[in-house]
Structure formats: C-alpha cells, structure tokens
Amino acid sequence: MLRIGAIVLHVSDSTRGSAFWSEALGYEYEANPDFLRPVGSASTRVHLDENDRTHLDLWTDSAEEQQEEVQRLVSLGAARVEWEYPDDADFVVLTDPAGNLFCVIDTSAE
C-alpha cells in the first residue's frame, strides 16, 4: 500500500531546522539527527536536507509494489524524471501534473 513515509524539507541549516521541527511537532530524533519521527509511532517522518528540494517520499513494501505504483501514478498524470540514480537506488523520481517532485521508495531495500 502506497503511503507517505517522509516529508523532505529543504533547510539551509539542518541542525537548526531539526531543533525547531522536533520541538514544533513533538518529534524525536532517529539515529540520523536529520530524520525526525513521531514519538512512539511509525507514522510519517520529517527528513531535513540542505541539498534536496522539498518533496514527498512515498513508501512501498517491495520492488514489485514500487513498480506497480509508479505505473499507476504515471497513468494518473505523473511523469518520470530524468535522474542520475546511484547503482543501489531504492527510489524512483516522478513529478505530479503541476511539476512537483516526489519519490516512490522501495522500503524493503533498507
């Protein structure tokens, strides 16, 4: 089932941003302090990034589900984005019909 796994926020200073957002939302730090999650929950996390644009990360449970969801989203009007993927990429970059980037991630690769 496709779900919002993370909201990636572009910040100029991830230390300052994570301090603010952890207090504002009552989220706790994960092992990587740029990742914040609700206390005691596996709900949507916040990922603070100094290099990436603000976007949604949509999570799937397998590579097969990822490909099915990518095809479904393209049929709904999303478009694939030319991207320089690393060899071990677990994500596919798409845009919505308005041009907003988002990623579909295979979480089984973690």
C-alpha positions as CSV (number, residue, x, y, z in Angstrom):
1,M,0.0,0.0,0.0
2,L,1.4,3.4,-1.0
3,R,1.8,5.7,1.9
4,I,3.6,9.0,2.8
5,G,6.7,7.8,4.5
6,A,8.6,11.1,4.8
7,I,8.2,14.8,4.1
8,V,11.6,16.1,2.9
9,L,12.1,19.7,3.8
10,H,14.8,21.8,2.3
11,V,16.6,23.8,5.0
12,S,19.7,26.0,5.0
13,D,20.9,24.6,8.3
14,S,19.8,21.1,9.2
15,T,20.9,21.4,12.9
16,R,18.8,24.5,13.4
17,G,15.9,23.0,11.3
18,S,15.9,19.7,13.2
19,A,15.9,21.6,16.6
20,F,12.9,23.7,15.5
21,W,10.9,20.9,13.9
22,S,11.5,18.4,16.7
23,E,10.1,20.9,19.2
24,A,7.3,22.2,17.0
25,L,6.0,18.7,16.2
26,G,7.0,16.9,19.3
27,Y,9.0,14.5,17.1
28,E,12.2,12.7,18.3
29,Y,15.5,12.2,16.5
30,E,16.3,9.0,14.8
31,A,19.9,7.7,14.6
32,N,20.5,10.3,11.9
33,P,19.6,13.6,13.5
34,D,18.3,14.9,10.2
35,F,15.4,12.4,10.4
36,L,12.6,13.1,12.9
37,R,9.7,10.8,13.8
38,P,6.7,11.0,16.0
39,V,7.3,9.7,19.5
40,G,6.3,6.0,19.8
41,S,4.9,5.8,16.2
42,A,5.9,4.5,12.8
43,S,4.0,7.4,11.2
44,T,5.3,9.9,8.7
45,R,8.7,11.2,9.5
46,V,10.3,14.5,8.6
47,H,13.7,14.5,6.8
48,L,15.6,17.8,6.8
49,D,18.0,18.2,3.9
50,E,20.3,21.1,3.0
51,N,20.7,19.9,-0.6
52,D,17.4,18.5,-1.7
53,R,14.2,20.3,-2.6
54,T,11.1,20.0,-0.5
55,H,9.1,16.9,-1.6
56,L,7.2,13.8,-0.5
57,D,8.7,10.4,-0.2
58,L,6.0,7.7,-0.9
59,W,6.9,4.3,0.6
60,T,6.1,0.8,-0.8
61,D,6.9,-2.5,0.8
62,S,8.6,-4.2,-2.2
63,A,10.3,-3.6,-5.5
64,E,7.3,-5.1,-7.3
65,E,4.8,-2.9,-5.5
66,Q,7.1,0.1,-6.2
67,Q,6.9,-0.6,-10.0
68,E,3.2,-1.2,-9.9
69,E,2.7,2.1,-8.0
70,V,5.0,4.0,-10.4
71,Q,2.9,2.7,-13.4
72,R,-0.3,3.6,-11.6
73,L,0.9,7.1,-10.8
74,V,2.0,7.7,-14.4
75,S,-1.4,6.6,-15.6
76,L,-2.9,9.2,-13.3
77,G,-0.7,12.0,-14.8
78,A,2.6,11.8,-13.1
79,A,5.8,11.8,-15.2
80,R,9.1,10.1,-14.8
81,V,12.0,12.5,-14.3
82,E,15.4,12.0,-15.9
83,W,17.7,11.5,-12.8
84,E,21.2,10.4,-12.1
85,Y,20.4,7.3,-10.0
86,P,23.1,5.6,-7.9
87,D,23.6,1.9,-8.6
88,D,21.8,0.8,-5.5
89,A,18.9,3.3,-5.9
90,D,15.7,2.3,-4.0
91,F,13.7,5.2,-5.3
92,V,12.1,6.5,-8.5
93,V,11.7,10.2,-9.0
94,L,8.4,11.5,-10.5
95,T,6.6,14.8,-10.9
96,D,2.9,15.4,-10.3
97,P,0.9,17.1,-13.1
98,A,1.9,20.5,-11.7
99,G,5.7,19.7,-11.8
100,N,6.2,19.0,-8.1
101,L,8.8,16.3,-7.5
102,F,8.2,13.2,-5.3
103,C,9.9,9.9,-4.9
104,V,8.5,6.4,-4.7
105,I,10.7,4.3,-2.4
106,D,11.1,0.5,-2.0
107,T,11.5,0.2,1.7
108,S,12.4,-3.5,1.5
109,A,15.8,-2.3,0.3
110,E,16.7,-0.8,3.7
